[in-house]
Amino acid sequence: MSRQALREPRYQALADTLAQEVRTHFQPGEWLPGETHLARRFGVNRHTVRRALDELVRAGLVTRHQGLGTLVVDRRLDYAVSAASKVTHHLAERGIASRTECLHQALTPAPEGVAVRFGLAADSHLIAVDTLRWVDDAPLMRLRHWFDPERVPGWLERYRGGSTRALLDQHYGLRLHRKRVRIEASSADREDQRLLCCAHQAPLLQLTSDNVDADGSLVEVSISRARADRLAYHIDFPDSPTDEVSA
C-alpha cells in the first residue's frame, strides 16, 4: 500500500483542525467563516472545505443553513423529562425550530417486551410509527411509537408527520402523560448512523416511555434514540422537607 493511501484524507485533517477551533475559539450561536475564506486560509478547494464541514455536522458541532452559512451549536440541548413534558412544545418555548418527519408506519407484530406492557400476547399486532425529529435542520432523535390500534382507529390514514401528541389530542381526545420512563445508554447502529448523521457506535441516549390516558390506561409506548452529544435529559424533584437523602 502506498504512503499516499496510508495518509489521512485532507478533508479529515481539516475537519480535525476546525473541530478543535470550534471547541476552543467559538461560542454557540456564532457563525464560522465562509467556505471561500476557509479554502483560501488553508490552501484547499471549496469541495474539501465542504467535506470537512460535513464531518463537523456529523459530530454535532455545527449546523448548515443554506444561504446563511455554518452555525456553531450548543452541543447539548437540555430537556426536562416530566410526566407531562412534550419535546415539540419544549422546543417551541425556547424558540428552537423543529419538525417531525414520518419515516414509516404500519400495523405489525409487536416485540414481546412491548406486547406485555399492553397486556397482550407476544406477536400481537400494534401500530408502529417511525419518526425522525429535526432540530435547526439537523437530525436529533429517531423514535418508534407503538399504539394500541383500538384506541386510535384510522391512524394510518390520518398521520403524515408532525407532532403525534397533537394528533392524539385533536382527533382522539387523548392527552397522554408518562407513567413510566427508562433512560439508558446505547450506541449507534448503522441505521442510527444513516438517520442521525453520526458515527457508527457513537453514544446515544435511549428513553422508553409508557404513555397513558387520564384513566391510566396505556395508549402508547415510545422509544427514542437521541444523539448524546446534542441532548441531555434532566429530571427535577419537588422540594419536600420530609425527603431524606441517603448514599
Backbone as JSON, one array per atom type, in Angstrom:
{
  "sequence": "MSRQALREPRYQALADTLAQEVRTHFQPGEWLPGETHLARRFGVNRHTVRRALDELVRAGLVTRHQGLGTLVVDRRLDYAVSAASKVTHHLAERGIASRTECLHQALTPAPEGVAVRFGLAADSHLIAVDTLRWVDDAPLMRLRHWFDPERVPGWLERYRGGSTRALLDQHYGLRLHRKRVRIEASSADREDQRLLCCAHQAPLLQLTSDNVDADGSLVEVSISRARADRLAYHIDFPDSPTDEVSA",
  "N": [[0.86, -1.2, 0.0], [0.56, 2.24, -0.81], [2.26, 5.2, 0.45], [0.66, 7.41, 0.14], [-1.91, 6.34, 0.22], [-2.0, 5.54, 2.81], [-2.0, 7.9, 4.16], [-3.84, 10.37, 6.04], [-7.02, 11.46, 4.86], [-7.29, 14.66, 3.25], [-9.5, 16.29, 3.78], [-10.38, 15.23, 6.17], [-8.28, 15.81, 7.92], [-8.49, 18.58, 7.87], [-11.06, 18.83, 8.97], [-10.56, 17.92, 11.59], [-8.9, 19.97, 12.5], [-10.62, 22.21, 12.3], [-12.65, 21.38, 14.06], [-11.3, 21.46, 16.51], [-10.85, 24.22, 16.67], [-13.48, 25.18, 16.77], [-14.28, 24.21, 19.25], [-12.62, 25.59, 20.98], [-12.44, 28.31, 20.3], [-14.88, 29.37, 19.5], [-18.25, 30.32, 20.26], [-21.5, 28.91, 21.1], [-23.98, 29.73, 18.69], [-22.47, 31.43, 17.17], [-21.22, 32.25, 13.9], [-19.32, 30.36, 11.58], [-16.42, 31.28, 9.6], [-16.86, 31.89, 6.05], [-17.02, 29.45, 3.32], [-15.31, 30.12, 1.16], [-13.45, 31.82, 2.38], [-12.3, 30.01, 4.24], [-11.23, 28.1, 2.5], [-9.28, 29.62, 1.2], [-7.67, 30.33, 3.36], [-6.65, 27.83, 4.29], [-5.53, 26.79, 2.04], [-6.85, 25.01, 0.29], [-9.35, 23.46, -1.87], [-12.85, 24.41, -2.33], [-14.5, 22.2, -2.26], [-13.15, 20.41, -0.59], [-13.32, 21.84, 1.78], [-16.11, 21.79, 2.16], [-16.56, 19.03, 2.59], [-15.13, 18.71, 4.94], [-16.61, 20.34, 6.67], [-18.97, 18.92, 6.61], [-18.24, 16.75, 8.17], [-18.08, 17.98, 10.66], [-20.74, 18.6, 11.05], [-21.8, 16.02, 11.32], [-20.58, 15.36, 13.68], [-22.01, 16.86, 15.41], [-21.28, 19.46, 16.02], [-21.78, 21.73, 14.52], [-24.32, 23.34, 12.47], [-25.64, 23.4, 9.17], [-26.82, 26.05, 7.18], [-28.62, 26.92, 4.49], [-27.7, 29.48, 2.33], [-27.0, 31.11, 4.41], [-24.88, 30.13, 6.09], [-22.57, 28.43, 8.26], [-23.33, 27.34, 11.43], [-22.35, 27.45, 14.8], [-23.32, 25.19, 17.27], [-25.04, 24.77, 20.42], [-23.94, 22.08, 22.0], [-25.39, 20.36, 23.58], [-28.67, 20.04, 24.0], [-30.78, 20.86, 26.56], [-33.2, 18.97, 28.08], [-36.1, 18.79, 29.93], [-37.44, 16.11, 31.59], [-40.61, 15.11, 32.37], [-43.81, 14.07, 33.72], [-45.71, 15.26, 32.07], [-44.33, 16.57, 30.05], [-43.56, 17.63, 26.71], [-41.7, 17.12, 23.83], [-41.81, 18.65, 21.41], [-43.32, 20.91, 22.21], [-41.64, 21.86, 24.24], [-39.35, 22.62, 22.79], [-40.43, 24.63, 21.16], [-41.11, 26.54, 23.07], [-38.61, 27.47, 23.73], [-37.89, 28.76, 21.49], [-36.79, 27.28, 19.44], [-36.44, 25.93, 16.31], [-38.16, 23.14, 15.01], [-38.99, 19.98, 13.48], [-41.0, 17.13, 12.68], [-40.57, 14.19, 11.02], [-42.3, 11.67, 9.32], [-41.24, 8.47, 8.93], [-42.0, 5.81, 8.46], [-44.88, 3.71, 8.82], [-47.04, 1.2, 10.14], [-49.33, -1.54, 10.69], [-48.21, -3.98, 12.76], [-46.58, -6.99, 14.03], [-45.82, -6.86, 17.46], [-42.84, -6.56, 19.46], [-42.11, -8.88, 22.11], [-41.57, -7.67, 24.61], [-42.82, -5.19, 24.38], [-45.47, -5.9, 23.79], [-46.23, -7.18, 26.17], [-46.4, -5.02, 27.91], [-48.76, -3.86, 27.08], [-50.47, -5.75, 27.91], [-50.83, -7.89, 26.22], [-50.52, -10.82, 24.12], [-47.4, -12.19, 22.94], [-46.28, -11.11, 19.73], [-48.69, -9.96, 19.08], [-50.62, -7.65, 17.15], [-49.73, -4.29, 16.76], [-49.85, -0.73, 16.14], [-47.07, 0.53, 14.6], [-45.04, 3.33, 14.48], [-42.59, 5.08, 12.91], [-40.54, 7.81, 13.42], [-38.61, 10.79, 12.7], [-36.95, 13.29, 14.33], [-36.16, 16.61, 13.68], [-34.0, 19.26, 14.54], [-33.3, 22.61, 14.23], [-32.67, 22.13, 11.55], [-31.09, 19.83, 11.65], [-30.77, 16.34, 12.23], [-31.94, 15.03, 15.3], [-33.12, 13.05, 16.96], [-34.41, 9.7, 16.66], [-37.51, 8.0, 16.63], [-39.58, 5.35, 17.78], [-42.9, 4.69, 17.87], [-45.36, 2.88, 19.55], [-48.68, 2.03, 19.23], [-51.89, 1.27, 20.6], [-54.12, -0.09, 18.45], [-56.9, -0.11, 18.75], [-57.47, 2.13, 20.22], [-56.81, 4.22, 18.59], [-58.3, 4.42, 16.01], [-58.12, 4.51, 12.46], [-55.7, 5.77, 12.33], [-53.49, 5.33, 10.58], [-54.35, 6.42, 8.21], [-54.63, 9.07, 8.86], [-52.25, 10.19, 10.01], [-49.43, 11.93, 8.92], [-47.06, 13.02, 9.57], [-45.34, 15.36, 11.78], [-46.31, 16.49, 15.09], [-47.1, 13.76, 17.1], [-48.47, 13.81, 19.48], [-50.13, 16.04, 19.21], [-51.94, 15.19, 17.23], [-53.14, 13.04, 18.57], [-54.49, 14.43, 20.55], [-56.18, 16.24, 19.11], [-57.75, 14.63, 17.32], [-58.48, 12.34, 18.68], [-59.05, 12.95, 21.24], [-57.25, 12.43, 23.28], [-55.11, 13.04, 25.82], [-52.03, 12.45, 26.67], [-49.88, 11.27, 29.32], [-46.71, 10.62, 30.83], [-46.22, 7.55, 32.45], [-44.28, 5.83, 33.18], [-40.77, 5.83, 32.87], [-37.78, 4.96, 31.28], [-34.36, 5.44, 31.12], [-31.5, 4.92, 29.28], [-28.11, 4.12, 28.3], [-26.88, 3.83, 24.96], [-25.58, 2.72, 21.78], [-24.81, 3.86, 18.5], [-26.27, 2.16, 15.79], [-26.05, 0.95, 12.38], [-28.3, 2.0, 11.11], [-29.01, 4.1, 12.8], [-26.72, 5.63, 12.38], [-27.06, 6.38, 9.71], [-29.52, 7.81, 9.75], [-29.27, 9.72, 11.82], [-26.98, 11.01, 11.21], [-24.47, 10.49, 12.43], [-21.46, 9.06, 13.89], [-20.72, 5.56, 13.48], [-21.44, 3.51, 16.23], [-21.46, 5.69, 17.89], [-22.22, 7.47, 20.96], [-25.51, 7.2, 22.27], [-28.61, 8.33, 23.74], [-31.16, 6.51, 25.06], [-34.59, 6.61, 25.52], [-37.34, 5.22, 26.98], [-40.8, 5.31, 27.14], [-43.81, 4.75, 28.89], [-46.91, 5.71, 28.0], [-49.87, 7.06, 29.12], [-53.51, 7.46, 29.3], [-55.98, 9.74, 30.73], [-57.25, 8.07, 32.51], [-55.34, 6.3, 33.21], [-54.84, 4.21, 31.49], [-52.85, 2.37, 29.24], [-51.79, 3.77, 26.23], [-49.77, 4.27, 24.46], [-46.45, 3.2, 23.76], [-43.37, 4.62, 23.65], [-40.19, 4.83, 22.1], [-37.27, 6.47, 22.09], [-34.28, 7.42, 20.42], [-31.56, 9.28, 20.87], [-28.98, 11.61, 19.93], [-26.26, 11.68, 22.03], [-24.37, 13.63, 22.17], [-25.71, 15.9, 21.61], [-27.92, 16.21, 23.17], [-29.25, 16.4, 26.44], [-30.83, 14.94, 29.23], [-32.83, 16.03, 31.98], [-34.18, 15.65, 35.26], [-36.39, 17.03, 37.48], [-37.03, 17.22, 40.97], [-39.67, 17.78, 43.26], [-39.4, 20.07, 46.0], [-39.3, 18.93, 49.35], [-39.77, 18.97, 52.77], [-39.7, 16.62, 54.17], [-38.28, 14.84, 52.78], [-35.62, 12.52, 52.53], [-32.16, 12.12, 52.04], [-29.99, 9.67, 51.07], [-26.91, 7.9, 50.87]],
  "CA": [[0.0, 0.0, 0.0], [1.39, 3.42, -0.93], [2.21, 6.17, 1.53], [-0.48, 8.29, -0.12], [-3.13, 5.66, 0.67], [-1.97, 5.48, 4.27], [-2.14, 9.24, 4.71], [-5.2, 10.78, 6.38], [-7.59, 12.33, 3.82], [-7.08, 16.07, 3.55], [-10.71, 16.87, 4.37], [-10.47, 14.78, 7.56], [-7.32, 16.61, 8.67], [-9.08, 19.91, 8.02], [-12.17, 18.69, 9.92], [-9.98, 17.85, 12.94], [-8.44, 21.33, 12.85], [-11.8, 23.07, 12.51], [-13.34, 20.94, 15.27], [-10.57, 22.0, 17.65], [-11.09, 25.66, 16.73], [-14.86, 25.38, 17.22], [-14.35, 23.92, 20.69], [-11.8, 26.48, 21.8], [-12.49, 29.74, 19.93], [-16.21, 29.81, 19.11], [-19.34, 30.11, 21.2], [-22.76, 28.56, 20.44], [-24.66, 30.86, 18.08], [-21.57, 32.17, 16.28], [-21.08, 31.71, 12.55], [-17.97, 30.13, 11.1], [-16.1, 31.98, 8.34], [-17.42, 31.26, 4.86], [-16.23, 28.42, 2.66], [-14.25, 30.75, 0.36], [-12.43, 32.27, 3.34], [-11.61, 28.85, 4.78], [-10.44, 27.5, 1.42], [-8.11, 30.48, 0.99], [-6.81, 30.26, 4.56], [-5.99, 26.54, 4.43], [-4.92, 26.4, 0.78], [-7.55, 23.86, -0.28], [-10.5, 23.88, -2.67], [-14.09, 24.5, -1.56], [-15.03, 20.86, -2.09], [-12.51, 19.88, 0.61], [-13.91, 22.55, 2.91], [-17.48, 21.28, 2.37], [-16.47, 17.7, 3.19], [-14.69, 18.89, 6.33], [-17.75, 20.86, 7.42], [-19.92, 17.81, 6.76], [-17.79, 15.96, 9.32], [-18.45, 18.73, 11.87], [-22.19, 18.42, 11.19], [-22.0, 14.66, 11.84], [-20.11, 15.35, 15.06], [-22.92, 17.66, 16.23], [-20.65, 20.72, 16.42], [-22.32, 22.84, 13.73], [-25.41, 23.05, 11.55], [-25.52, 24.14, 7.91], [-28.03, 26.8, 6.84], [-28.47, 27.34, 3.11], [-27.76, 30.92, 2.11], [-26.55, 31.84, 5.6], [-23.56, 29.69, 6.49], [-22.39, 27.33, 9.19], [-23.59, 27.87, 12.76], [-21.9, 26.65, 15.94], [-24.49, 24.89, 18.09], [-24.88, 24.29, 21.78], [-23.88, 20.66, 21.69], [-26.35, 19.58, 24.34], [-29.95, 20.64, 24.28], [-31.22, 20.37, 27.86], [-34.62, 18.67, 28.02], [-36.66, 18.36, 31.22], [-38.36, 14.97, 31.49], [-41.64, 15.07, 33.41], [-44.97, 13.29, 33.29], [-46.5, 15.94, 31.04], [-43.5, 17.31, 29.1], [-43.62, 17.27, 25.3], [-40.49, 17.62, 23.19], [-42.13, 19.71, 20.46], [-43.72, 22.09, 22.98], [-40.45, 22.33, 24.95], [-38.5, 23.31, 21.83], [-41.11, 25.85, 20.74], [-40.99, 27.52, 24.16], [-37.25, 28.0, 23.71], [-37.67, 29.41, 20.21], [-35.97, 26.4, 18.62], [-37.21, 25.36, 15.2], [-38.1, 21.68, 14.91], [-40.02, 19.33, 12.67], [-41.02, 15.68, 12.85], [-40.79, 13.51, 9.75], [-42.76, 10.29, 9.42], [-40.42, 7.62, 8.08], [-42.75, 4.61, 8.1], [-45.86, 3.28, 9.81], [-47.79, 0.01, 9.7], [-49.82, -2.46, 11.72], [-47.17, -5.0, 12.71], [-46.41, -7.73, 15.29], [-45.01, -6.13, 18.43], [-41.9, -7.37, 20.25], [-42.73, -9.41, 23.33], [-41.45, -6.7, 25.69], [-43.83, -4.15, 24.18], [-46.8, -6.53, 23.89], [-46.51, -7.42, 27.59], [-46.81, -3.75, 28.52], [-50.16, -3.65, 26.73], [-51.24, -6.89, 28.39], [-51.14, -8.71, 25.05], [-49.62, -11.94, 23.84], [-46.31, -11.89, 22.01], [-46.63, -11.04, 18.3], [-49.95, -9.24, 18.85], [-50.38, -6.54, 16.23], [-49.88, -2.9, 17.2], [-49.42, 0.24, 15.14], [-45.7, 1.02, 14.78], [-44.8, 4.57, 13.74], [-41.2, 5.53, 13.0], [-40.4, 9.23, 13.09], [-37.3, 11.41, 12.86], [-37.13, 14.68, 14.77], [-35.1, 17.52, 13.26], [-33.89, 20.5, 15.3], [-32.43, 23.53, 13.5], [-32.28, 21.48, 10.29], [-30.19, 18.71, 11.87], [-31.49, 15.27, 12.92], [-31.58, 14.93, 16.72], [-33.52, 11.76, 17.52], [-35.36, 8.87, 15.95], [-38.47, 7.45, 17.58], [-40.53, 4.31, 17.42], [-44.12, 4.78, 18.67], [-46.27, 1.73, 19.48], [-50.02, 2.43, 19.64], [-53.0, 0.31, 20.62], [-54.96, 0.31, 17.31], [-58.3, 0.1, 19.15], [-57.6, 3.47, 20.79], [-56.57, 5.24, 17.56], [-58.78, 3.94, 14.71], [-57.89, 5.42, 11.34], [-54.42, 6.48, 12.5], [-52.62, 5.2, 9.41], [-54.84, 7.32, 7.17], [-54.57, 10.46, 9.32], [-50.94, 10.73, 10.36], [-48.48, 12.11, 7.83], [-45.89, 13.71, 10.1], [-45.64, 16.36, 12.79], [-46.46, 16.03, 16.47], [-48.07, 12.69, 17.35], [-49.3, 14.23, 20.61], [-51.15, 16.96, 18.7], [-52.96, 14.39, 16.55], [-53.87, 12.31, 19.6], [-55.38, 15.37, 21.24], [-57.16, 16.85, 18.21], [-58.65, 13.69, 16.65], [-58.91, 11.24, 19.54], [-59.33, 13.46, 22.58], [-56.34, 11.77, 24.2], [-53.97, 13.81, 26.32], [-51.24, 11.44, 27.36], [-48.77, 11.64, 30.21], [-45.81, 9.49, 31.1], [-46.4, 6.83, 33.71], [-43.03, 5.14, 33.48], [-39.69, 6.22, 31.96], [-36.5, 4.28, 31.45], [-33.3, 6.09, 30.35], [-30.31, 4.08, 29.27], [-27.1, 4.42, 27.29], [-26.85, 2.94, 23.82], [-24.61, 3.15, 20.77], [-25.45, 3.97, 17.19], [-26.11, 1.11, 14.79], [-25.91, 1.51, 11.03], [-29.49, 2.8, 10.79], [-28.83, 5.36, 13.54], [-25.67, 6.37, 11.7], [-27.62, 6.96, 8.49], [-30.6, 8.77, 10.01], [-28.87, 10.77, 12.75], [-25.73, 11.61, 10.71], [-23.45, 10.37, 13.47], [-20.54, 7.97, 13.65], [-21.14, 4.23, 13.93], [-21.12, 3.27, 17.63], [-21.5, 6.95, 18.66], [-23.11, 7.33, 22.12], [-26.89, 7.65, 22.17], [-29.46, 8.2, 24.91], [-32.44, 5.87, 24.72], [-35.64, 6.86, 26.51], [-38.56, 4.44, 26.74], [-41.89, 5.86, 27.94], [-45.18, 4.24, 28.86], [-47.75, 6.91, 27.97], [-51.22, 6.64, 29.48], [-54.55, 8.47, 29.23], [-56.38, 10.3, 32.02], [-57.67, 6.98, 33.39], [-54.19, 5.44, 33.5], [-54.77, 3.11, 30.53], [-51.74, 2.53, 28.31], [-52.16, 4.04, 24.85], [-48.56, 4.32, 23.62], [-45.08, 3.01, 24.25], [-42.47, 5.31, 22.73], [-38.76, 4.57, 22.31], [-36.49, 7.46, 21.35], [-32.82, 7.27, 20.41], [-31.08, 10.64, 20.6], [-27.54, 11.82, 19.98], [-25.85, 12.1, 23.37], [-23.55, 14.84, 22.07], [-26.56, 17.05, 21.33], [-29.09, 16.24, 24.04], [-29.12, 15.93, 27.82], [-32.09, 14.9, 29.95], [-32.77, 16.25, 33.42], [-35.43, 15.39, 35.98], [-36.49, 17.83, 38.7], [-37.84, 16.67, 42.04], [-40.22, 18.86, 44.09], [-38.83, 20.19, 47.34], [-40.14, 18.41, 50.43], [-38.98, 18.95, 54.0], [-39.65, 15.28, 54.75], [-37.43, 13.99, 51.96], [-34.31, 12.17, 53.08], [-31.18, 11.75, 51.02], [-29.02, 8.72, 51.6], [-25.93, 7.46, 49.89]],
  "C": [[0.89, 1.25, 0.0], [1.27, 4.33, 0.28], [1.0, 7.1, 1.39], [-1.77, 7.67, 0.41], [-3.2, 5.61, 2.18], [-2.23, 6.83, 4.92], [-3.61, 9.59, 4.99], [-5.76, 11.67, 5.27], [-7.5, 13.8, 4.22], [-8.31, 16.69, 4.22], [-10.84, 16.47, 5.83], [-9.5, 15.55, 8.44], [-7.86, 18.02, 8.9], [-10.23, 19.88, 9.02], [-11.65, 18.65, 11.35], [-9.52, 19.22, 13.41], [-9.6, 22.25, 13.16], [-12.55, 22.68, 13.78], [-12.64, 21.49, 16.51], [-10.8, 23.5, 17.8], [-12.5, 25.97, 17.22], [-14.95, 25.22, 18.72], [-13.64, 24.97, 21.54], [-12.0, 27.97, 21.52], [-13.88, 30.25, 19.58], [-17.22, 29.47, 20.19], [-20.59, 29.65, 20.43], [-23.47, 29.81, 19.92], [-23.78, 31.69, 17.18], [-21.46, 31.46, 14.93], [-19.62, 31.48, 12.23], [-17.69, 30.99, 9.88], [-16.62, 31.2, 7.14], [-16.47, 30.27, 4.21], [-15.07, 29.0, 1.86], [-13.11, 31.2, 1.26], [-11.62, 31.09, 3.86], [-10.73, 28.18, 3.72], [-9.16, 28.29, 1.18], [-7.13, 30.34, 2.15], [-6.01, 28.97, 4.63], [-5.38, 26.02, 3.12], [-5.53, 25.15, 0.17], [-8.7, 24.36, -1.14], [-11.77, 23.83, -1.82], [-14.73, 23.13, -1.34], [-14.45, 20.21, -0.83], [-13.09, 20.53, 1.86], [-15.31, 22.0, 3.21], [-17.45, 19.91, 3.03], [-16.03, 17.78, 4.65], [-15.85, 19.39, 7.19], [-18.83, 19.8, 7.6], [-19.55, 16.93, 7.95], [-18.15, 16.65, 10.63], [-19.95, 18.64, 12.12], [-22.46, 17.05, 11.81], [-21.58, 14.56, 13.31], [-21.0, 16.17, 15.98], [-22.36, 18.99, 16.68], [-21.28, 21.93, 15.74], [-23.55, 22.37, 12.98], [-25.22, 23.92, 10.32], [-26.85, 24.8, 7.59], [-27.85, 27.41, 5.46], [-28.65, 28.85, 2.98], [-27.26, 31.75, 3.27], [-25.15, 31.43, 6.03], [-23.61, 28.54, 7.46], [-22.4, 27.86, 10.61], [-23.09, 26.89, 13.82], [-23.09, 26.44, 16.87], [-24.08, 24.59, 19.52], [-25.0, 22.78, 21.7], [-24.81, 19.81, 22.51], [-27.6, 20.41, 24.64], [-30.47, 20.03, 25.58], [-32.74, 20.2, 27.84], [-35.1, 18.12, 29.36], [-37.67, 17.26, 31.0], [-39.32, 15.02, 32.68], [-42.81, 14.26, 32.89], [-45.67, 13.92, 32.1], [-45.65, 16.6, 29.96], [-43.61, 16.74, 27.69], [-42.43, 17.91, 24.6], [-40.79, 18.79, 22.27], [-42.49, 21.0, 21.18], [-42.51, 22.7, 23.68], [-39.56, 23.13, 24.0], [-39.12, 24.63, 21.39], [-41.0, 26.93, 21.8], [-39.62, 28.18, 24.17], [-36.91, 28.68, 22.39], [-36.8, 28.6, 19.26], [-36.83, 25.75, 17.56], [-37.04, 23.85, 15.15], [-39.18, 21.19, 13.96], [-39.9, 17.83, 12.87], [-41.44, 15.04, 11.54], [-41.26, 12.08, 10.01], [-41.97, 9.44, 8.42], [-41.21, 6.41, 7.57], [-43.75, 4.31, 9.2], [-46.67, 2.12, 9.25], [-48.32, -0.72, 10.92], [-48.91, -3.69, 11.65], [-47.08, -5.75, 14.03], [-45.45, -6.98, 16.21], [-44.01, -7.07, 19.1], [-42.56, -7.78, 21.57], [-42.7, -8.39, 24.46], [-42.48, -5.59, 25.59], [-45.23, -4.73, 24.36], [-47.18, -6.75, 25.35], [-46.97, -6.15, 28.27], [-48.29, -3.47, 28.26], [-51.05, -4.79, 27.24], [-51.65, -7.83, 27.28], [-50.16, -9.86, 24.92], [-48.53, -11.5, 22.88], [-46.8, -11.98, 20.57], [-48.04, -10.48, 18.05], [-49.65, -8.02, 17.99], [-50.68, -5.19, 16.89], [-49.47, -1.99, 16.05], [-48.02, 0.72, 15.51], [-45.49, 2.23, 13.89], [-43.36, 5.0, 13.98], [-41.11, 6.98, 12.56], [-38.96, 9.68, 13.33], [-37.52, 12.87, 13.21], [-35.9, 15.5, 14.41], [-35.15, 18.77, 14.13], [-32.87, 21.39, 14.61], [-31.82, 22.85, 12.27], [-31.22, 20.39, 10.46], [-30.95, 17.61, 12.61], [-31.0, 15.1, 14.35], [-31.93, 13.57, 17.3], [-34.46, 11.03, 16.58], [-36.24, 8.18, 16.98], [-39.27, 6.32, 16.95], [-41.7, 4.42, 18.4], [-44.93, 3.5, 18.46], [-47.62, 2.17, 20.03], [-50.97, 1.23, 19.66], [-53.96, 0.72, 19.5], [-56.42, 0.55, 17.68], [-58.51, 1.5, 19.71], [-57.44, 4.55, 19.72], [-57.01, 4.73, 16.19], [-58.55, 4.98, 13.62], [-56.57, 6.15, 11.4], [-53.59, 6.48, 11.21], [-53.07, 6.1, 8.26], [-54.65, 8.79, 7.56], [-53.14, 11.0, 9.47], [-50.0, 10.76, 9.16], [-47.2, 12.79, 8.29], [-46.31, 14.77, 11.09], [-45.82, 15.71, 14.16], [-47.5, 14.93, 16.6], [-49.0, 13.07, 18.49], [-50.42, 15.16, 20.16], [-52.28, 16.2, 18.02], [-53.79, 13.6, 17.55], [-54.89, 13.2, 20.3], [-56.51, 15.82, 20.32], [-58.18, 15.85, 17.68], [-59.19, 12.6, 17.57], [-59.24, 11.69, 20.96], [-58.46, 12.84, 23.65], [-55.19, 12.7, 24.57], [-53.15, 12.89, 27.22], [-50.23, 12.04, 28.31], [-47.95, 10.4, 30.5], [-46.13, 8.87, 32.45], [-45.09, 6.19, 34.15], [-42.0, 5.55, 32.43], [-38.43, 5.42, 32.3], [-35.49, 4.97, 30.54], [-32.06, 5.21, 30.43], [-29.36, 4.51, 28.15], [-27.18, 3.38, 26.17], [-25.77, 3.43, 22.87], [-25.26, 3.02, 19.4], [-25.18, 2.75, 16.32], [-26.07, 1.76, 13.41], [-27.1, 2.38, 10.64], [-29.45, 4.12, 11.54], [-27.81, 6.24, 12.82], [-26.23, 7.09, 10.47], [-28.62, 8.06, 8.79], [-30.15, 9.95, 10.86], [-27.57, 11.46, 12.33], [-24.65, 11.62, 11.78], [-22.54, 9.2, 13.13], [-21.14, 6.64, 14.11], [-20.6, 4.0, 15.35], [-21.03, 4.57, 18.46], [-22.47, 6.79, 19.83], [-24.48, 7.93, 21.87], [-27.55, 7.54, 23.54], [-30.79, 7.62, 24.46], [-33.42, 6.07, 25.86], [-36.88, 6.1, 26.1], [-39.64, 4.93, 27.68], [-43.16, 5.04, 27.77], [-46.1, 5.43, 29.01], [-49.22, 6.51, 28.11], [-52.21, 7.79, 29.35], [-54.93, 8.92, 30.64], [-56.8, 9.23, 33.01], [-56.53, 6.03, 33.74], [-54.06, 4.25, 32.57], [-53.66, 3.38, 29.51], [-52.25, 2.7, 26.88], [-50.94, 3.91, 23.93], [-47.34, 3.92, 24.42], [-44.17, 3.67, 23.22], [-41.02, 5.03, 23.12], [-37.98, 5.56, 21.45], [-35.01, 7.17, 21.49], [-32.24, 8.59, 19.95], [-29.56, 10.7, 20.69], [-27.14, 12.39, 21.34], [-24.96, 13.34, 23.33], [-24.39, 16.08, 21.84], [-27.74, 17.17, 22.27], [-28.72, 15.73, 25.42], [-30.5, 15.97, 28.45], [-31.86, 15.32, 31.4], [-34.17, 16.07, 34.01], [-35.4, 16.18, 37.28], [-37.4, 17.14, 39.7], [-38.37, 17.8, 42.91], [-39.59, 18.86, 45.48], [-39.83, 19.63, 48.37], [-39.31, 18.35, 51.69], [-38.85, 17.56, 54.62], [-38.76, 14.34, 53.95], [-36.11, 13.72, 52.67], [-33.41, 11.73, 51.95], [-30.19, 10.8, 51.67], [-28.1, 8.25, 50.49], [-26.19, 5.99, 49.54]]
}
